[in-house]
Amino acid sequence: MMEPLLTISDLSVTFATERGRVQALDGVSLELAAGETLAIVGESGSGKSVTALSILGLLGDAGQVKGGSIEFQGEDLTRVSAARLREIRGNQIAFIFQEPMSSLNPVLTIGTQVAEPIWLHHKKSWPEAFAEAGELLAKVAIPDAAQRLEDYPHQFSGGMRQRVMIAMALACQPKLIIADEPTTALDVTVQAQILSLLKNLTKELGSSLILITHDLGVVARYADKVAVMYGGRVVETASALDLYKNPRHPYTKGLMDSIPKLDGDPGSRLHTIEGQPPDLSDLPSGCAFHPRCPYAHEACTASKPPLTAIATNHQRACFGYE
């Protein structure tokens, strides 16, 4: 059996705030195989982006890994030097940030920004790196790619900027690409184009993909497996097919029920999950979801349910929902 490409084990992360340290991640464990696409879903504040940023040590001065490990190809990224992380970032692991309209440097040309990681990590001459940048822009379907290298970000639409971000991510042919809400602020048609492009190109390269999203429609079409997060913890993991067919955590069930259905009753109201996501600086005791859960009982308020296997390749953190 092949070793997983990425293994996150019992990861805990806190942030320093004016109200003291906030527990952003609490014992997160995930696994990703080579060539696999993992979607991480959940409401805002559930810990999706913090998990992704932790992988590359991009938590800033306020964030701190308090426990656990992040093993990439057998190397624990929480214990490597800053210099080693710089070697890995953009080279073996690439990150596509959430907002395409502000992720590019406005005073550098597109060609300069795409060519830089090739020049830096692959040690190619600048003309060679610049030529490869043009090829990458063509690969992500930017018209007249070679002529657009000298353009600046403000001359590109939002969808085109996101294509440039994908080109930058692919520049060094990384083993892992992390895409944090890559279609935010894009219209529905462009979203579909960007996601299809990202999925096809990662498949072509044989790269693994972590796709962070709140859009469950994206999960169904593009992911191999799914991790559902709530309150800084993973509450359910399964294959995308199994999760849609048989969600086994009440939070996942609530998310699924809230999706509008084409064959639903036109006069019926959409299902909602009552209440608000938890305040990470003041989490409830026990299971963080219990104040909103219609199935909660005494055990749910007393202790945190562990993530346990309930079927082949299906885990959940719940004391009794069926």
Backbone torsions as a table, in degrees:
resi	resn	phi	psi	omega
1	MET	NA	132.7	-178.0
2	MET	-70.2	145.4	174.5
3	GLU	-69.7	141.3	177.0
4	PRO	-63.9	149.9	178.5
5	LEU	-69.4	-42.9	-177.2
6	LEU	-133.8	130.7	176.1
7	THR	-131.7	115.3	174.6
8	ILE	-102.0	123.9	-175.4
9	SER	-124.0	117.3	171.3
10	ASP	50.8	44.6	-174.8
11	LEU	-78.1	127.5	176.1
12	SER	-123.9	131.5	-178.1
13	VAL	-133.0	136.1	175.9
14	THR	-123.4	158.3	176.2
15	PHE	-126.6	139.2	175.3
16	ALA	-80.3	126.2	178.1
17	THR	-131.8	176.2	178.1
18	GLU	-64.4	-23.1	179.9
19	ARG	-97.4	15.3	-178.3
20	GLY	101.4	-171.6	-177.7
21	ARG	-79.1	134.2	-178.9
22	VAL	-108.1	133.0	179.2
23	GLN	-83.4	101.7	-178.2
24	ALA	-84.9	-36.0	176.0
25	LEU	-129.3	138.5	-175.6
26	ASP	-133.2	89.0	175.3
27	GLY	71.7	44.3	-178.9
28	VAL	-78.9	130.2	176.4
29	SER	-130.4	126.9	180.0
30	LEU	-144.4	157.2	178.1
31	GLU	-140.4	140.9	-177.8
32	LEU	-137.0	128.6	178.8
33	ALA	-90.8	162.4	177.2
34	ALA	-62.1	134.0	178.4
35	GLY	78.3	5.2	-175.9
36	GLU	-97.5	150.8	174.6
37	THR	-111.2	120.3	178.5
38	LEU	-110.5	125.6	173.7
39	ALA	-99.8	133.6	174.1
40	ILE	-111.6	119.4	-174.0
41	VAL	-123.3	161.7	178.9
42	GLY	152.8	167.3	179.1
43	GLU	-68.6	166.7	175.4
44	SER	-58.3	136.8	-179.4
45	GLY	87.5	5.0	-177.6
46	SER	-81.0	-16.2	178.5
47	GLY	112.5	7.4	-176.3
48	LYS	-62.5	-55.4	-176.6
49	SER	-68.0	-35.9	179.1
50	VAL	-63.5	-39.0	176.1
51	THR	-58.9	-46.3	-179.2
52	ALA	-65.3	-44.7	-178.8
53	LEU	-66.3	-30.4	179.0
54	SER	-63.8	-33.9	-176.9
55	ILE	-58.6	-39.4	-177.7
56	LEU	-104.4	12.4	177.1
57	GLY	64.5	38.9	-177.2
58	LEU	-107.0	37.5	-176.4
59	LEU	-85.0	-10.1	-178.8
60	GLY	77.8	-178.0	-176.8
61	ASP	-68.0	-29.2	-176.2
62	ALA	-78.9	-27.6	-176.2
63	GLY	-85.6	146.0	-179.7
64	GLN	-147.5	130.5	173.0
65	VAL	-77.6	116.4	-175.9
66	LYS	-95.0	-16.1	-179.2
67	GLY	-175.7	163.4	178.1
68	GLY	92.9	-175.7	-177.2
69	SER	-143.3	157.5	175.6
70	ILE	-130.8	97.5	-176.5
71	GLU	-96.2	120.9	176.8
72	PHE	-117.2	115.3	-175.3
73	GLN	51.6	40.4	176.7
74	GLY	83.3	1.2	-178.1
75	GLU	-110.2	125.1	-177.9
76	ASP	-79.1	109.4	-175.8
77	LEU	-71.3	-15.9	177.9
78	THR	-78.7	-9.5	-175.3
79	ARG	-121.3	1.4	179.6
80	VAL	-84.5	164.1	-179.1
81	SER	-73.8	164.3	177.2
82	ALA	-62.7	-36.2	179.0
83	ALA	-64.8	-40.0	178.9
84	ARG	-67.0	-39.5	177.7
85	LEU	-62.1	-37.3	178.2
86	ARG	-65.1	-33.1	176.8
87	GLU	-67.5	-34.1	-176.8
88	ILE	-80.6	-40.6	-177.2
89	ARG	-61.7	128.7	177.7
90	GLY	78.4	-15.4	-178.4
91	ASN	-103.8	-63.9	177.9
92	GLN	-94.7	-28.7	176.1
93	ILE	-128.0	124.9	179.6
94	ALA	-112.7	150.7	-176.3
95	PHE	-126.4	126.5	173.5
96	ILE	-104.8	113.7	-172.9
97	PHE	-78.9	170.1	-166.3
98	GLN	-70.5	-35.8	-170.0
99	GLU	-114.6	101.7	-177.2
100	PRO	-64.8	-24.0	-176.5
101	MET	-74.3	-18.6	-177.2
102	SER	-128.1	5.5	-176.8
103	SER	-84.0	-20.2	179.4
104	LEU	-93.1	149.1	178.5
105	ASN	-74.6	119.4	-173.7
106	PRO	-69.7	-16.6	-175.8
107	VAL	-102.8	3.1	176.2
108	LEU	-113.5	145.3	179.0
109	THR	-68.1	159.3	177.9
110	ILE	-59.3	-44.4	-179.1
111	GLY	-59.6	-42.0	178.9
112	THR	-60.8	-42.8	-176.0
113	GLN	-72.0	-33.9	178.5
114	VAL	-78.4	-35.2	-177.1
115	ALA	-75.4	-27.5	-173.3
116	GLU	-56.1	-48.5	179.9
117	PRO	-63.6	-31.3	177.5
118	ILE	-67.3	-45.6	179.4
119	TRP	-64.4	-40.7	-175.8
120	LEU	-73.5	-49.2	-172.0
121	HIS	-89.8	-35.0	-177.5
122	HIS	-96.3	-0.8	174.6
123	LYS	56.4	36.8	177.0
124	LYS	-90.6	159.7	176.9
125	SER	-66.0	158.9	-178.2
126	TRP	-62.1	-42.4	177.3
127	PRO	-60.9	-38.4	177.9
128	GLU	-65.4	-45.4	179.9
129	ALA	-63.3	-39.3	-179.3
130	PHE	-66.6	-38.8	177.3
131	ALA	-64.9	-40.8	177.6
132	GLU	-65.0	-34.2	177.6
133	ALA	-60.1	-41.8	177.6
134	GLY	-62.6	-39.7	177.8
135	GLU	-64.7	-38.0	179.2
136	LEU	-67.1	-40.6	177.4
137	LEU	-62.7	-37.1	176.8
138	ALA	-66.6	-38.0	-178.9
139	LYS	-64.7	-32.0	178.7
140	VAL	-93.1	19.2	169.8
141	ALA	65.7	40.8	171.6
142	ILE	-92.4	120.0	-177.9
143	PRO	-61.8	145.6	179.2
144	ASP	50.7	49.8	-171.2
145	ALA	-55.9	-46.9	-176.4
146	ALA	-62.1	-34.4	-179.9
147	GLN	-76.3	-21.7	-176.8
148	ARG	-86.5	-5.6	-177.6
149	LEU	-61.1	-30.9	-177.7
150	GLU	-90.2	1.4	178.4
151	ASP	-80.4	162.8	178.7
152	TYR	-105.5	159.7	-176.7
153	PRO	-52.6	-35.5	-176.9
154	HIS	-66.9	-12.8	179.0
155	GLN	-89.2	1.7	-179.5
156	PHE	-112.6	147.0	173.4
157	SER	-74.3	171.4	179.4
158	GLY	-59.1	-44.2	179.9
159	GLY	-64.8	-39.7	178.6
160	MET	-67.7	-37.1	176.9
161	ARG	-62.9	-38.7	178.4
162	GLN	-67.9	-33.1	174.2
163	ARG	-63.7	-38.5	176.5
164	VAL	-62.9	-41.4	178.6
165	MET	-61.6	-38.5	177.4
166	ILE	-66.5	-41.8	177.6
167	ALA	-59.1	-42.9	178.0
168	MET	-62.6	-40.5	-180.0
169	ALA	-65.2	-35.0	-177.6
170	LEU	-84.3	-9.0	-168.7
171	ALA	-53.7	-41.2	-176.5
172	CYS	-103.4	14.7	179.7
173	GLN	50.6	61.5	-175.0
174	PRO	-69.9	158.8	175.9
175	LYS	-77.1	-27.5	-176.7
176	LEU	-138.0	132.6	173.9
177	ILE	-118.1	130.4	177.1
178	ILE	-110.4	120.8	-179.7
179	ALA	-115.3	111.4	-176.6
180	ASP	-95.9	103.2	-178.7
181	GLU	46.3	59.9	-170.1
182	PRO	-70.0	-9.0	-178.3
183	THR	-114.3	17.1	177.4
184	THR	-58.2	135.2	175.2
185	ALA	71.5	8.6	176.2
186	LEU	-102.4	149.8	-179.7
187	ASP	-73.1	165.9	-169.5
188	VAL	-59.3	-41.7	-178.7
189	THR	-64.5	-44.5	179.7
190	VAL	-67.2	-36.6	176.6
191	GLN	-55.0	-49.7	-178.8
192	ALA	-61.3	-40.9	179.3
193	GLN	-63.7	-44.8	-178.0
194	ILE	-64.6	-44.7	-177.8
195	LEU	-67.8	-40.1	177.1
196	SER	-63.3	-42.4	178.6
197	LEU	-61.5	-46.7	-178.3
198	LEU	-62.6	-45.1	-179.9
199	LYS	-64.4	-44.6	-177.9
200	ASN	-66.4	-41.0	-178.0
201	LEU	-71.3	-37.1	177.2
202	THR	-67.6	-35.6	176.7
203	LYS	-65.6	-41.3	178.8
204	GLU	-61.9	-39.3	-179.9
205	LEU	-81.3	-17.4	-173.2
206	GLY	77.0	20.6	-179.2
207	SER	-84.2	153.3	171.1
208	SER	-86.5	156.2	-176.8
209	LEU	-135.5	129.6	168.0
210	ILE	-106.5	119.0	-177.0
211	LEU	-112.1	112.5	-179.8
212	ILE	-95.8	125.7	-174.7
213	THR	-157.8	159.9	169.5
214	HIS	-110.0	1.9	-175.8
215	ASP	-94.8	105.4	-177.1
216	LEU	-69.3	-20.4	174.4
217	GLY	-66.2	-35.8	176.3
218	VAL	-62.6	-42.3	-178.3
219	VAL	-59.2	-46.0	-175.5
220	ALA	-61.1	-36.3	-172.7
221	ARG	-91.0	-32.3	-167.9
222	TYR	-115.3	-14.9	-173.4
223	ALA	-99.1	149.9	170.7
224	ASP	-86.9	-43.2	177.0
225	LYS	-140.6	165.5	-170.4
226	VAL	-133.3	140.6	169.2
227	ALA	-119.0	124.6	178.4
228	VAL	-99.6	127.3	-178.2
229	MET	-114.9	148.1	176.9
230	TYR	-153.5	129.3	175.9
231	GLY	58.8	33.5	177.9
232	GLY	82.2	10.2	180.0
233	ARG	-131.2	154.1	171.9
234	VAL	-83.0	123.4	-177.8
235	VAL	-105.4	-17.4	177.0
236	GLU	-161.4	140.8	171.9
237	THR	-135.5	142.7	179.5
238	ALA	-170.0	171.2	170.3
239	SER	-66.3	153.8	-178.6
240	ALA	-58.1	-42.0	-179.1
241	LEU	-62.9	-45.9	-177.7
242	ASP	-67.1	-38.2	-178.8
243	LEU	-64.3	-41.6	179.1
244	TYR	-71.4	-37.4	-178.1
245	LYS	-73.4	-36.6	-173.0
246	ASN	-149.7	71.8	176.1
247	PRO	-64.0	135.5	-172.5
248	ARG	-118.1	10.0	174.4
249	HIS	-122.4	139.7	-176.3
250	PRO	-60.6	-30.6	177.5
251	TYR	-68.6	-46.0	176.8
252	THR	-59.9	-42.0	179.0
253	LYS	-61.2	-41.1	178.1
254	GLY	-63.3	-41.6	177.2
255	LEU	-62.6	-43.0	-180.0
256	MET	-64.7	-41.6	-178.1
257	ASP	-68.6	-21.2	-178.2
258	SER	-83.6	-5.5	178.6
259	ILE	-75.0	126.4	176.6
260	PRO	-62.0	139.0	-177.9
261	LYS	-114.1	133.0	-177.9
262	LEU	-64.1	-30.2	-178.2
263	ASP	-97.6	13.3	-179.7
264	GLY	-77.6	168.4	177.8
265	ASP	-68.1	121.0	-178.0
266	PRO	-57.5	-26.6	-177.9
267	GLY	-92.1	-1.7	-175.5
268	SER	-84.7	154.8	178.7
269	ARG	-87.2	147.9	175.4
270	LEU	-68.3	143.2	176.0
271	HIS	-70.4	141.3	175.3
272	THR	-128.8	154.4	172.1
273	ILE	-91.2	115.9	-177.0
274	GLU	-62.3	151.4	176.1
275	GLY	85.5	-170.7	-175.8
276	GLN	-122.6	153.4	173.7
277	PRO	-57.3	152.3	-174.2
278	PRO	-71.3	152.4	172.5
279	ASP	-81.8	116.1	-175.1
280	LEU	-64.6	-19.3	177.3
281	SER	-84.6	-7.8	-178.8
282	ASP	-149.0	62.3	-177.6
283	LEU	-69.4	144.7	175.8
284	PRO	-68.5	160.7	177.3
285	SER	-68.6	159.1	176.9
286	GLY	66.7	-141.6	178.8
287	CYS	-69.6	127.1	-176.8
288	ALA	-64.2	-20.0	-177.4
289	PHE	-88.6	-9.3	-170.5
290	HIS	-60.5	-32.0	178.5
291	PRO	-65.1	-19.5	-178.7
292	ARG	-108.6	-1.4	-170.6
293	CYS	-93.1	124.4	178.9
294	PRO	-72.0	-11.1	-177.4
295	TYR	-106.2	6.2	-175.1
296	ALA	-64.2	142.0	173.6
297	HIS	-135.8	-171.3	-169.3
298	GLU	-58.3	-40.9	-178.1
299	ALA	-62.1	-30.6	-177.3
300	CYS	-67.6	-27.8	-179.5
301	THR	-88.6	-14.9	-173.1
302	ALA	-91.8	-36.1	-176.3
303	SER	-150.9	161.5	-179.1
304	LYS	-82.8	126.3	178.8
305	PRO	-70.7	133.1	178.6
306	PRO	-75.6	156.7	175.6
307	LEU	-79.0	111.0	-174.9
308	THR	-127.4	153.0	179.6
309	ALA	-73.0	131.9	177.0
310	ILE	-118.6	-11.1	176.1
311	ALA	-163.9	174.7	178.9
312	THR	-60.3	123.0	179.2
313	ASN	58.2	28.4	178.8
314	HIS	-136.2	120.5	179.5
315	GLN	-125.8	154.1	173.7
316	ARG	-151.6	158.0	176.3
317	ALA	-115.0	89.6	-176.1
318	CYS	-158.6	145.3	-176.5
319	PHE	-90.0	-5.7	-178.5
320	GLY	175.1	5.3	-179.2
321	TYR	-68.7	133.9	172.3
322	GLU	-140.4	NA	NA
